[in-house]
Amino acid sequence: RYGQYVKDMATEQGAVVAINASGFHDKDGHGTGGEPHGYVIKNGKLIWDEKAYGSMVGFDENNVLVVGKMSAETVTIKNNQIMTALSKGIRDAVTFRPVLVVNGKPSSVYGNGGWGRANRTAIGQRKDGIVLMLVMDGRDYATGVPGASMSDLIDIMMRYGAYNAANLDGGTSSTLISRQALHAYKVRFMHPLTKKQIEIICNPPQDMLDLIQANLQKK
């Protein structure tokens, strides 16, 4: 939906973990996030396109993270058709940059890459399929915490074994929503002093019920 918060998207989609993704148009500093930069692919369909040819960050039908420069649909440059996200079987994607790790090799960044230091969001994937989500929030010049550079992101992704990884929108956009989907409905134990059996029943919280319902609807 237009201009939704990440937390609302996470609840609606039944997500256990969610992060922000691409940049967005912010006219006069009052943007809602409803107009992303580049293009957006959802469930194999192009739902937003500015005809941009930039760094694509997305997952294919096999849940493999794919990063690299490509357009959404087929385009021809100098009589050559370039690789496109849809023809490559990308299921869900956004566009942002820079790419941090490609096929296990770190990208080359000189200095801070022109990006300076700020709050950061990045996504990566190990070769065994584990997805890495990184959100670094808390830049505070007053206490000497300037934020992270692109080199910092590359170092962290390499340290955790990323095979492919990319930077996403940072600064005040950096957002992480997490919810441990664990709940004990019934607990039974013996009181250590009275030796009596005690049973406690607690219904799941509403946000967990929403998560369960969303997953059932997806099935």
Salt bridges, closest charged atoms under 4 A:
ASP8 OD1 - LYS7 NZ 3.35
GLU12 OE1 - ARG1 NH1 3.33
ASP49 OD2 - LYS51 NZ 3.50
GLU50 OE2 - HIS25 NE2 2.40
GLU73 OE1 - LYS51 NZ 3.82
ASP92 OD2 - ARG91 NE 2.48
ASP128 OD2 - ARG126 NH2 2.51
ASP152 OD2 - ARG117 NH1 2.83
GLU199 OE1 - ARG188 NH2 2.59
ASP207 OD2 - ARG179 NE 2.74
